[in-house]
Amino acid sequence: MIHILGQIIIGLFIGIIAKFLLPGYDGGGLILTALLGMAGAWVGAWLGQQLGWYKSGQAASFLMSIAGAMVLLLVFRLV
C-alpha cells in the first residue's frame, strides 16, 4: 500500500515538473497530472534502462522520467 502511495506522489511530482517545463493549456487536473507523471516515469525509465544509458536508481532515471512525462503530455495535447 505504501509503495503505491509513493508512486502516486512521485508521479504527481514528475507530472507537475513536466507541466511546468511545457507551459500551455492541456485541460488536465491533478489526477491527470499524476497519471501522466506515473506513466511518463515508467516509460522514460524503462526506455533508458533498455538502451543501456543507466541503471535503476541513478539520477538519470529521474531526468528520463521527466522527459517521458513531457512526451506523454505533448501526445495528450495533440489528441
N, C-alpha and C positions, 0 to 999 in steps of 0.2 A: 504494500500500500504506500509506503513512504517513497519507494523507488518511482512509482507512477506520479506521485505528487511532485517529486523533484524534477522529473521530465517535463511536467506541465509548467513549472516555474521557469526552468531553463529555456524551454521553448518559447514562453512568453517574452522572456528577456531577449532572446535572439530575434524574435519577430519584431519587437519594438526597435531594436537596433537596425534591422533591415528596413523598416518603415521610415526610420529617421534618415537613413542613407539614401532612400528613394522617395523624396517628397512628392506629394501629389495625392489626389483623391482616389481611393480604392473602395470606399464604402464598407470596409470591414470593421468590425468591432473588436472587443477584447478577446472573444472566443476565437474568431477567425485569425487574429494575430497570433494567438497561442498555437493554433493548428498549423498555420503556415510556418511558424518558427520550429515546431517539432518536426514537421515533415522535411523542411529545408535542412535542419540539423542532421537528420538521419540520412538524407540523400547526399548532402555535401561530405559528411564524414565517411560514408561508405565509399563514395567515388574516390576520394583522396586516398583511402587505405587500399582500394583495389588497384589504383595506379602506382602505388608504392611511394607516394610522396611523403608519408609519415606513418607513424604507428599510433595506435589508440592511446589517448590521454595526452598527446603532445599539444602544444599551443596552436599549431597549425590546424588542428582539428576544429578548434573554436572558430578560426577565421574561415575555414571551408564551410562550417555550419552557417555562418552569416551569409556567405556567398550563395549557398544553396537556397536559403530563405529568400534572398533577393531575387534569384531566378524564378522561384515559385511565385513571388509577389508580382513580377513582371508578367508571367504567364496568366496569373489571375486577372490582372488589369486588362490584358488583351482579350480575355474571354468575357 
